[in-house]
C-alpha cells in the first residue's frame, strides 16, 4: 500500500511540473535560459508579497492569456 501512495505522489508531482513547464512555454519563454526564468519568478514572488494590487494586475494578465486560448 505504501508503494502505491508513493507512486501516486510521484505521478502528481510529475504532472504539476509538466503543467508548470507548459506555463513557461505559454508565456513565450520556452527558449530562455533557466537562470533568467528563475530570476523572473523570484522577482515576481518578491513583488507580489504584501502587494495586492500587483497580484491582481498579474492575475488579470494571466487570466486574459488563458481566455485567448479558451482555457
PyMOL Python script that loads the backbone (N, CA, C, O; Angstrom):
from pymol import cmd

cmd.read_pdbstr("""\
ATOM      1  N   UNK A   1       0.832  -1.201   0.000  1.00  0.00           N
ATOM      2  CA  UNK A   1       0.000   0.000   0.000  1.00  0.00           C
ATOM      3  C   UNK A   1       0.873   1.261   0.000  1.00  0.00           C
ATOM      4  O   UNK A   1       0.563   2.236  -0.684  1.00  0.00           O
ATOM      5  N   UNK A   2       1.953   1.233   0.762  1.00  0.00           N
ATOM      6  CA  UNK A   2       2.845   2.401   0.794  1.00  0.00           C
ATOM      7  C   UNK A   2       3.419   2.710  -0.571  1.00  0.00           C
ATOM      8  O   UNK A   2       3.541   3.871  -0.960  1.00  0.00           O
ATOM      9  N   UNK A   3       3.769   1.661  -1.292  1.00  0.00           N
ATOM     10  CA  UNK A   3       4.346   1.851  -2.624  1.00  0.00           C
ATOM     11  C   UNK A   3       3.347   2.548  -3.535  1.00  0.00           C
ATOM     12  O   UNK A   3       3.727   3.406  -4.332  1.00  0.00           O
ATOM     13  N   UNK A   4       2.079   2.189  -3.425  1.00  0.00           N
ATOM     14  CA  UNK A   4       1.030   2.809  -4.235  1.00  0.00           C
ATOM     15  C   UNK A   4       0.897   4.292  -3.901  1.00  0.00           C
ATOM     16  O   UNK A   4       0.743   5.117  -4.802  1.00  0.00           O
ATOM     17  N   UNK A   5       0.955   4.633  -2.629  1.00  0.00           N
ATOM     18  CA  UNK A   5       0.862   6.041  -2.233  1.00  0.00           C
ATOM     19  C   UNK A   5       2.062   6.821  -2.731  1.00  0.00           C
ATOM     20  O   UNK A   5       1.922   7.961  -3.175  1.00  0.00           O
ATOM     21  N   UNK A   6       3.242   6.219  -2.663  1.00  0.00           N
ATOM     22  CA  UNK A   6       4.451   6.883  -3.144  1.00  0.00           C
ATOM     23  C   UNK A   6       4.371   7.078  -4.652  1.00  0.00           C
ATOM     24  O   UNK A   6       4.759   8.127  -5.167  1.00  0.00           O
ATOM     25  N   UNK A   7       3.876   6.083  -5.352  1.00  0.00           N
ATOM     26  CA  UNK A   7       3.728   6.184  -6.799  1.00  0.00           C
ATOM     27  C   UNK A   7       2.730   7.273  -7.160  1.00  0.00           C
ATOM     28  O   UNK A   7       2.974   8.068  -8.068  1.00  0.00           O
ATOM     29  N   UNK A   8       1.618   7.311  -6.457  1.00  0.00           N
ATOM     30  CA  UNK A   8       0.614   8.348  -6.711  1.00  0.00           C
ATOM     31  C   UNK A   8       1.178   9.737  -6.451  1.00  0.00           C
ATOM     32  O   UNK A   8       0.920  10.664  -7.218  1.00  0.00           O
ATOM     33  N   UNK A   9       1.943   9.887  -5.380  1.00  0.00           N
ATOM     34  CA  UNK A   9       2.539  11.182  -5.058  1.00  0.00           C
ATOM     35  C   UNK A   9       3.537  11.588  -6.134  1.00  0.00           C
ATOM     36  O   UNK A   9       3.599  12.755  -6.521  1.00  0.00           O
ATOM     37  N   UNK A  10       4.315  10.627  -6.617  1.00  0.00           N
ATOM     38  CA  UNK A  10       5.292  10.908  -7.672  1.00  0.00           C
ATOM     39  C   UNK A  10       4.597  11.310  -8.969  1.00  0.00           C
ATOM     40  O   UNK A  10       5.038  12.230  -9.657  1.00  0.00           O
ATOM     41  N   UNK A  11       3.518  10.626  -9.294  1.00  0.00           N
ATOM     42  CA  UNK A  11       2.760  10.963 -10.507  1.00  0.00           C
ATOM     43  C   UNK A  11       2.165  12.363 -10.405  1.00  0.00           C
ATOM     44  O   UNK A  11       2.191  13.128 -11.369  1.00  0.00           O
ATOM     45  N   UNK A  12       1.627  12.695  -9.227  1.00  0.00           N
ATOM     46  CA  UNK A  12       1.059  14.026  -9.023  1.00  0.00           C
ATOM     47  C   UNK A  12       2.137  15.097  -9.162  1.00  0.00           C
ATOM     48  O   UNK A  12       1.919  16.125  -9.802  1.00  0.00           O
ATOM     49  N   UNK A  13       3.296  14.851  -8.562  1.00  0.00           N
ATOM     50  CA  UNK A  13       4.405  15.799  -8.644  1.00  0.00           C
ATOM     51  C   UNK A  13       4.849  15.987 -10.093  1.00  0.00           C
ATOM     52  O   UNK A  13       5.091  17.110 -10.536  1.00  0.00           O
ATOM     53  N   UNK A  14       4.953  14.889 -10.820  1.00  0.00           N
ATOM     54  CA  UNK A  14       5.359  14.954 -12.226  1.00  0.00           C
ATOM     55  C   UNK A  14       4.347  15.749 -13.037  1.00  0.00           C
ATOM     56  O   UNK A  14       4.733  16.577 -13.862  1.00  0.00           O
ATOM     57  N   UNK A  15       3.071  15.513 -12.819  1.00  0.00           N
ATOM     58  CA  UNK A  15       2.020  16.218 -13.549  1.00  0.00           C
ATOM     59  C   UNK A  15       2.087  17.728 -13.287  1.00  0.00           C
ATOM     60  O   UNK A  15       1.944  18.529 -14.211  1.00  0.00           O
ATOM     61  N   UNK A  16       2.306  18.111 -12.017  1.00  0.00           N
ATOM     62  CA  UNK A  16       2.409  19.529 -11.673  1.00  0.00           C
ATOM     63  C   UNK A  16       3.598  20.175 -12.381  1.00  0.00           C
ATOM     64  O   UNK A  16       3.498  21.305 -12.860  1.00  0.00           O
ATOM     65  N   UNK A  17       4.711  19.467 -12.448  1.00  0.00           N
ATOM     66  CA  UNK A  17       5.898  20.008 -13.115  1.00  0.00           C
ATOM     67  C   UNK A  17       5.662  20.180 -14.607  1.00  0.00           C
ATOM     68  O   UNK A  17       6.096  21.168 -15.199  1.00  0.00           O
ATOM     69  N   UNK A  18       4.979  19.226 -15.210  1.00  0.00           N
ATOM     70  CA  UNK A  18       4.652  19.333 -16.632  1.00  0.00           C
ATOM     71  C   UNK A  18       3.754  20.542 -16.872  1.00  0.00           C
ATOM     72  O   UNK A  18       3.966  21.294 -17.824  1.00  0.00           O
ATOM     73  N   UNK A  19       2.763  20.731 -16.023  1.00  0.00           N
ATOM     74  CA  UNK A  19       1.861  21.879 -16.163  1.00  0.00           C
ATOM     75  C   UNK A  19       2.611  23.199 -16.002  1.00  0.00           C
ATOM     76  O   UNK A  19       2.358  24.151 -16.741  1.00  0.00           O
ATOM     77  N   UNK A  20       3.526  23.261 -15.044  1.00  0.00           N
ATOM     78  CA  UNK A  20       4.306  24.481 -14.845  1.00  0.00           C
ATOM     79  C   UNK A  20       5.198  24.755 -16.046  1.00  0.00           C
ATOM     80  O   UNK A  20       5.358  25.908 -16.447  1.00  0.00           O
ATOM     81  N   UNK A  21       5.778  23.715 -16.622  1.00  0.00           N
ATOM     82  CA  UNK A  21       6.567  23.879 -17.841  1.00  0.00           C
ATOM     83  C   UNK A  21       5.710  24.411 -18.982  1.00  0.00           C
ATOM     84  O   UNK A  21       6.170  25.217 -19.792  1.00  0.00           O
ATOM     85  N   UNK A  22       4.471  23.960 -19.040  1.00  0.00           N
ATOM     86  CA  UNK A  22       3.545  24.457 -20.056  1.00  0.00           C
ATOM     87  C   UNK A  22       3.278  25.935 -19.907  1.00  0.00           C
ATOM     88  O   UNK A  22       3.110  26.644 -20.899  1.00  0.00           O
ATOM     89  N   UNK A  23       3.238  26.409 -18.667  1.00  0.00           N
ATOM     90  CA  UNK A  23       3.036  27.839 -18.440  1.00  0.00           C
ATOM     91  C   UNK A  23       4.224  28.652 -18.959  1.00  0.00           C
ATOM     92  O   UNK A  23       4.047  29.736 -19.514  1.00  0.00           O
ATOM     93  N   UNK A  24       5.418  28.126 -18.776  1.00  0.00           N
ATOM     94  CA  UNK A  24       6.612  28.803 -19.283  1.00  0.00           C
ATOM     95  C   UNK A  24       6.522  28.914 -20.803  1.00  0.00           C
ATOM     96  O   UNK A  24       6.795  29.972 -21.370  1.00  0.00           O
ATOM     97  N   UNK A  25       6.141  27.825 -21.457  1.00  0.00           N
ATOM     98  CA  UNK A  25       6.005  27.829 -22.916  1.00  0.00           C
ATOM     99  C   UNK A  25       4.902  28.785 -23.346  1.00  0.00           C
ATOM    100  O   UNK A  25       5.072  29.529 -24.312  1.00  0.00           O
ATOM    101  N   UNK A  26       3.776  28.776 -22.644  1.00  0.00           N
ATOM    102  CA  UNK A  26       2.634  29.633 -22.982  1.00  0.00           C
ATOM    103  C   UNK A  26       3.010  31.109 -22.874  1.00  0.00           C
ATOM    104  O   UNK A  26       2.500  31.942 -23.624  1.00  0.00           O
ATOM    105  N   UNK A  27       3.893  31.424 -21.947  1.00  0.00           N
ATOM    106  CA  UNK A  27       4.328  32.807 -21.757  1.00  0.00           C
ATOM    107  C   UNK A  27       5.348  33.237 -22.813  1.00  0.00           C
ATOM    108  O   UNK A  27       5.778  34.390 -22.826  1.00  0.00           O
ATOM    109  N   UNK A  28       5.734  32.319 -23.693  1.00  0.00           N
ATOM    110  CA  UNK A  28       6.694  32.664 -24.735  1.00  0.00           C
ATOM    111  C   UNK A  28       8.135  32.648 -24.260  1.00  0.00           C
ATOM    112  O   UNK A  28       9.001  33.287 -24.859  1.00  0.00           O
ATOM    113  N   UNK A  29       8.393  31.915 -23.181  1.00  0.00           N
ATOM    114  CA  UNK A  29       9.728  31.910 -22.586  1.00  0.00           C
ATOM    115  C   UNK A  29      10.445  30.569 -22.726  1.00  0.00           C
ATOM    116  O   UNK A  29      11.430  30.310 -22.035  1.00  0.00           O
ATOM    117  N   UNK A  30       9.957  29.736 -23.605  1.00  0.00           N
ATOM    118  CA  UNK A  30      10.476  28.373 -23.758  1.00  0.00           C
ATOM    119  C   UNK A  30      11.987  28.339 -23.983  1.00  0.00           C
ATOM    120  O   UNK A  30      12.656  27.441 -23.472  1.00  0.00           O
ATOM    121  N   UNK A  31      12.529  29.273 -24.719  1.00  0.00           N
ATOM    122  CA  UNK A  31      13.945  29.199 -25.109  1.00  0.00           C
ATOM    123  C   UNK A  31      14.858  30.102 -24.275  1.00  0.00           C
ATOM    124  O   UNK A  31      16.033  30.278 -24.598  1.00  0.00           O
ATOM    125  N   UNK A  32      14.317  30.661 -23.220  1.00  0.00           N
ATOM    126  CA  UNK A  32      15.144  31.493 -22.338  1.00  0.00           C
ATOM    127  C   UNK A  32      15.987  30.606 -21.417  1.00  0.00           C
ATOM    128  O   UNK A  32      15.649  29.451 -21.160  1.00  0.00           O
ATOM    129  N   UNK A  33      17.072  31.167 -20.937  1.00  0.00           N
ATOM    130  CA  UNK A  33      17.947  30.427 -20.025  1.00  0.00           C
ATOM    131  C   UNK A  33      17.244  30.186 -18.696  1.00  0.00           C
ATOM    132  O   UNK A  33      16.452  31.009 -18.237  1.00  0.00           O
ATOM    133  N   UNK A  34      17.540  29.074 -18.104  1.00  0.00           N
ATOM    134  CA  UNK A  34      16.904  28.700 -16.831  1.00  0.00           C
ATOM    135  C   UNK A  34      17.177  29.714 -15.735  1.00  0.00           C
ATOM    136  O   UNK A  34      16.303  29.993 -14.914  1.00  0.00           O
ATOM    137  N   UNK A  35      18.377  30.265 -15.714  1.00  0.00           N
ATOM    138  CA  UNK A  35      18.712  31.250 -14.686  1.00  0.00           C
ATOM    139  C   UNK A  35      17.825  32.487 -14.826  1.00  0.00           C
ATOM    140  O   UNK A  35      17.398  33.062 -13.826  1.00  0.00           O
ATOM    141  N   UNK A  36      17.553  32.891 -16.052  1.00  0.00           N
ATOM    142  CA  UNK A  36      16.664  34.030 -16.278  1.00  0.00           C
ATOM    143  C   UNK A  36      15.254  33.708 -15.794  1.00  0.00           C
ATOM    144  O   UNK A  36      14.625  34.518 -15.114  1.00  0.00           O
ATOM    145  N   UNK A  37      14.765  32.528 -16.146  1.00  0.00           N
ATOM    146  CA  UNK A  37      13.410  32.139 -15.731  1.00  0.00           C
ATOM    147  C   UNK A  37      13.294  32.123 -14.209  1.00  0.00           C
ATOM    148  O   UNK A  37      12.317  32.623 -13.650  1.00  0.00           O
ATOM    149  N   UNK A  38      14.284  31.552 -13.549  1.00  0.00           N
ATOM    150  CA  UNK A  38      14.248  31.513 -12.091  1.00  0.00           C
ATOM    151  C   UNK A  38      14.311  32.922 -11.519  1.00  0.00           C
ATOM    152  O   UNK A  38      13.608  33.232 -10.557  1.00  0.00           O
ATOM    153  N   UNK A  39      15.139  33.770 -12.094  1.00  0.00           N
ATOM    154  CA  UNK A  39      15.218  35.159 -11.643  1.00  0.00           C
ATOM    155  C   UNK A  39      13.888  35.884 -11.790  1.00  0.00           C
ATOM    156  O   UNK A  39      13.471  36.619 -10.894  1.00  0.00           O
ATOM    157  N   UNK A  40      13.225  35.675 -12.924  1.00  0.00           N
ATOM    158  CA  UNK A  40      11.906  36.284 -13.132  1.00  0.00           C
ATOM    159  C   UNK A  40      10.909  35.842 -12.068  1.00  0.00           C
ATOM    160  O   UNK A  40      10.166  36.651 -11.514  1.00  0.00           O
ATOM    161  N   UNK A  41      10.911  34.559 -11.798  1.00  0.00           N
ATOM    162  CA  UNK A  41       9.958  34.023 -10.817  1.00  0.00           C
ATOM    163  C   UNK A  41      10.260  34.509  -9.399  1.00  0.00           C
ATOM    164  O   UNK A  41       9.346  34.829  -8.639  1.00  0.00           O
ATOM    165  N   UNK A  42      11.533  34.561  -9.052  1.00  0.00           N
ATOM    166  CA  UNK A  42      11.906  35.058  -7.722  1.00  0.00           C
ATOM    167  C   UNK A  42      11.534  36.526  -7.580  1.00  0.00           C
ATOM    168  O   UNK A  42      11.004  36.939  -6.549  1.00  0.00           O
ATOM    169  N   UNK A  43      11.809  37.309  -8.608  1.00  0.00           N
ATOM    170  CA  UNK A  43      11.463  38.730  -8.588  1.00  0.00           C
ATOM    171  C   UNK A  43       9.953  38.909  -8.448  1.00  0.00           C
ATOM    172  O   UNK A  43       9.490  39.722  -7.647  1.00  0.00           O
ATOM    173  N   UNK A  44       9.191  38.151  -9.226  1.00  0.00           N
ATOM    174  CA  UNK A  44       7.728  38.249  -9.147  1.00  0.00           C
ATOM    175  C   UNK A  44       7.237  37.843  -7.765  1.00  0.00           C
ATOM    176  O   UNK A  44       6.320  38.460  -7.224  1.00  0.00           O
ATOM    177  N   UNK A  45       7.834  36.821  -7.201  1.00  0.00           N
ATOM    178  CA  UNK A  45       7.450  36.380  -5.860  1.00  0.00           C
ATOM    179  C   UNK A  45       7.635  37.500  -4.836  1.00  0.00           C
ATOM    180  O   UNK A  45       6.776  37.723  -3.983  1.00  0.00           O
ATOM    181  N   UNK A  46       8.763  38.197  -4.934  1.00  0.00           N
ATOM    182  CA  UNK A  46       9.024  39.317  -4.019  1.00  0.00           C
ATOM    183  C   UNK A  46       8.036  40.465  -4.245  1.00  0.00           C
ATOM    184  O   UNK A  46       7.572  41.092  -3.292  1.00  0.00           O
ATOM    185  N   UNK A  47       7.718  40.733  -5.526  1.00  0.00           N
ATOM    186  CA  UNK A  47       6.834  41.858  -5.844  1.00  0.00           C
ATOM    187  C   UNK A  47       5.392  41.634  -5.396  1.00  0.00           C
ATOM    188  O   UNK A  47       4.697  42.594  -5.064  1.00  0.00           O
ATOM    189  N   UNK A  48       4.936  40.394  -5.380  1.00  0.00           N
ATOM    190  CA  UNK A  48       3.530  40.167  -5.021  1.00  0.00           C
ATOM    191  C   UNK A  48       3.311  39.984  -3.521  1.00  0.00           C
ATOM    192  O   UNK A  48       2.175  40.041  -3.051  1.00  0.00           O
ATOM    193  N   UNK A  49       4.379  39.765  -2.776  1.00  0.00           N
ATOM    194  CA  UNK A  49       4.229  39.590  -1.321  1.00  0.00           C
ATOM    195  C   UNK A  49       3.756  40.899  -0.699  1.00  0.00           C
ATOM    196  O   UNK A  49       4.461  41.907  -0.725  1.00  0.00           O
ATOM    197  N   UNK A  50       2.563  40.864  -0.146  1.00  0.00           N
ATOM    198  CA  UNK A  50       2.008  42.040   0.518  1.00  0.00           C
ATOM    199  C   UNK A  50       1.571  43.132  -0.439  1.00  0.00           C
ATOM    200  O   UNK A  50       1.291  44.250  -0.007  1.00  0.00           O
ATOM    201  N   UNK A  51       1.507  42.836  -1.721  1.00  0.00           N
ATOM    202  CA  UNK A  51       1.127  43.838  -2.696  1.00  0.00           C
ATOM    203  C   UNK A  51      -0.077  43.321  -3.487  1.00  0.00           C
ATOM    204  O   UNK A  51       0.067  42.746  -4.565  1.00  0.00           O
ATOM    205  N   UNK A  52      -1.244  43.537  -2.934  1.00  0.00           N
ATOM    206  CA  UNK A  52      -2.467  43.023  -3.543  1.00  0.00           C
ATOM    207  C   UNK A  52      -2.724  43.610  -4.928  1.00  0.00           C
ATOM    208  O   UNK A  52      -3.269  42.928  -5.796  1.00  0.00           O
ATOM    209  N   UNK A  53      -2.342  44.858  -5.141  1.00  0.00           N
ATOM    210  CA  UNK A  53      -2.557  45.488  -6.442  1.00  0.00           C
ATOM    211  C   UNK A  53      -1.705  44.810  -7.513  1.00  0.00           C
ATOM    212  O   UNK A  53      -2.187  44.557  -8.618  1.00  0.00           O
ATOM    213  N   UNK A  54      -0.453  44.517  -7.198  1.00  0.00           N
ATOM    214  CA  UNK A  54       0.432  43.843  -8.162  1.00  0.00           C
ATOM    215  C   UNK A  54      -0.058  42.419  -8.420  1.00  0.00           C
ATOM    216  O   UNK A  54      -0.044  41.951  -9.558  1.00  0.00           O
ATOM    217  N   UNK A  55      -0.483  41.744  -7.381  1.00  0.00           N
ATOM    218  CA  UNK A  55      -1.017  40.395  -7.523  1.00  0.00           C
ATOM    219  C   UNK A  55      -2.246  40.412  -8.439  1.00  0.00           C
ATOM    220  O   UNK A  55      -2.374  39.559  -9.317  1.00  0.00           O
ATOM    221  N   UNK A  56      -3.135  41.366  -8.240  1.00  0.00           N
ATOM    222  CA  UNK A  56      -4.348  41.475  -9.068  1.00  0.00           C
ATOM    223  C   UNK A  56      -3.988  41.805 -10.512  1.00  0.00           C
ATOM    224  O   UNK A  56      -4.589  41.264 -11.440  1.00  0.00           O
ATOM    225  N   UNK A  57      -3.016  42.685 -10.706  1.00  0.00           N
ATOM    226  CA  UNK A  57      -2.589  43.067 -12.055  1.00  0.00           C
ATOM    227  C   UNK A  57      -2.042  41.867 -12.815  1.00  0.00           C
ATOM    228  O   UNK A  57      -2.404  41.638 -13.970  1.00  0.00           O
ATOM    229  N   UNK A  58      -1.181  41.114 -12.174  1.00  0.00           N
ATOM    230  CA  UNK A  58      -0.588  39.953 -12.824  1.00  0.00           C
ATOM    231  C   UNK A  58      -1.610  38.842 -13.049  1.00  0.00           C
ATOM    232  O   UNK A  58      -1.562  38.142 -14.061  1.00  0.00           O
ATOM    233  N   UNK A  59      -2.528  38.686 -12.110  1.00  0.00           N
ATOM    234  CA  UNK A  59      -3.599  37.696 -12.269  1.00  0.00           C
ATOM    235  C   UNK A  59      -4.469  38.036 -13.471  1.00  0.00           C
ATOM    236  O   UNK A  59      -4.862  37.146 -14.225  1.00  0.00           O
ATOM    237  N   UNK A  60      -4.772  39.312 -13.653  1.00  0.00           N
ATOM    238  CA  UNK A  60      -5.580  39.742 -14.801  1.00  0.00           C
ATOM    239  C   UNK A  60      -4.859  39.463 -16.117  1.00  0.00           C
ATOM    240  O   UNK A  60      -5.485  39.041 -17.090  1.00  0.00           O
ATOM    241  N   UNK A  61      -3.566  39.695 -16.152  1.00  0.00           N
ATOM    242  CA  UNK A  61      -2.782  39.408 -17.356  1.00  0.00           C
ATOM    243  C   UNK A  61      -2.843  37.916 -17.676  1.00  0.00           C
ATOM    244  O   UNK A  61      -3.057  37.534 -18.826  1.00  0.00           O
ATOM    245  N   UNK A  62      -2.656  37.081 -16.666  1.00  0.00           N
ATOM    246  CA  UNK A  62      -2.699  35.635 -16.867  1.00  0.00           C
ATOM    247  C   UNK A  62      -4.078  35.150 -17.276  1.00  0.00           C
ATOM    248  O   UNK A  62      -4.202  34.299 -18.157  1.00  0.00           O
ATOM    249  N   UNK A  63      -5.104  35.676 -16.651  1.00  0.00           N
ATOM    250  CA  UNK A  63      -6.469  35.274 -16.986  1.00  0.00           C
ATOM    251  C   UNK A  63      -6.797  35.653 -18.419  1.00  0.00           C
ATOM    252  O   UNK A  63      -7.467  34.897 -19.122  1.00  0.00           O
ATOM    253  N   UNK A  64      -6.336  36.811 -18.859  1.00  0.00           N
ATOM    254  CA  UNK A  64      -6.572  37.240 -20.243  1.00  0.00           C
ATOM    255  C   UNK A  64      -5.859  36.284 -21.205  1.00  0.00           C
ATOM    256  O   UNK A  64      -6.420  35.913 -22.236  1.00  0.00           O
ATOM    257  N   UNK A  65      -4.637  35.888 -20.876  1.00  0.00           N
ATOM    258  CA  UNK A  65      -3.895  34.978 -21.746  1.00  0.00           C
ATOM    259  C   UNK A  65      -4.599  33.619 -21.833  1.00  0.00           C
ATOM    260  O   UNK A  65      -4.666  33.031 -22.913  1.00  0.00           O
ATOM    261  N   UNK A  66      -5.110  33.124 -20.737  1.00  0.00           N
ATOM    262  CA  UNK A  66      -5.858  31.875 -20.763  1.00  0.00           C
ATOM    263  C   UNK A  66      -7.138  32.038 -21.573  1.00  0.00           C
ATOM    264  O   UNK A  66      -7.520  31.128 -22.308  1.00  0.00           O
ATOM    265  N   UNK A  67      -7.800  33.173 -21.451  1.00  0.00           N
ATOM    266  CA  UNK A  67      -9.048  33.428 -22.164  1.00  0.00           C
ATOM    267  C   UNK A  67      -8.872  33.440 -23.656  1.00  0.00           C
ATOM    268  O   UNK A  67      -9.767  33.021 -24.390  1.00  0.00           O
ATOM    269  N   UNK A  68      -7.729  33.914 -24.123  1.00  0.00           N
ATOM    270  CA  UNK A  68      -7.462  33.961 -25.572  1.00  0.00           C
ATOM    271  C   UNK A  68      -7.406  32.575 -26.175  1.00  0.00           C
ATOM    272  O   UNK A  68      -7.723  32.390 -27.350  1.00  0.00           O
ATOM    273  N   UNK A  69      -6.996  31.584 -25.363  1.00  0.00           N
ATOM    274  CA  UNK A  69      -6.863  30.235 -25.870  1.00  0.00           C
ATOM    275  C   UNK A  69      -8.058  29.356 -25.498  1.00  0.00           C
ATOM    276  O   UNK A  69      -8.097  28.172 -25.834  1.00  0.00           O
ATOM    277  N   UNK A  70      -9.026  29.944 -24.804  1.00  0.00           N
ATOM    278  CA  UNK A  70     -10.204  29.192 -24.408  1.00  0.00           C
ATOM    279  C   UNK A  70      -9.968  28.221 -23.272  1.00  0.00           C
ATOM    280  O   UNK A  70     -10.741  27.281 -23.089  1.00  0.00           O
ATOM    281  N   UNK A  71      -8.893  28.438 -22.493  1.00  0.00           N
ATOM    282  CA  UNK A  71      -8.607  27.527 -21.371  1.00  0.00           C
ATOM    283  C   UNK A  71      -9.263  28.019 -20.100  1.00  0.00           C
ATOM    284  O   UNK A  71      -9.134  27.384 -19.054  1.00  0.00           O
TER     285      UNK A  71
END
""", "prot")
cmd.dss("prot")
cmd.show_as("cartoon", "prot")
cmd.util.cbc("prot")
cmd.orient("prot")
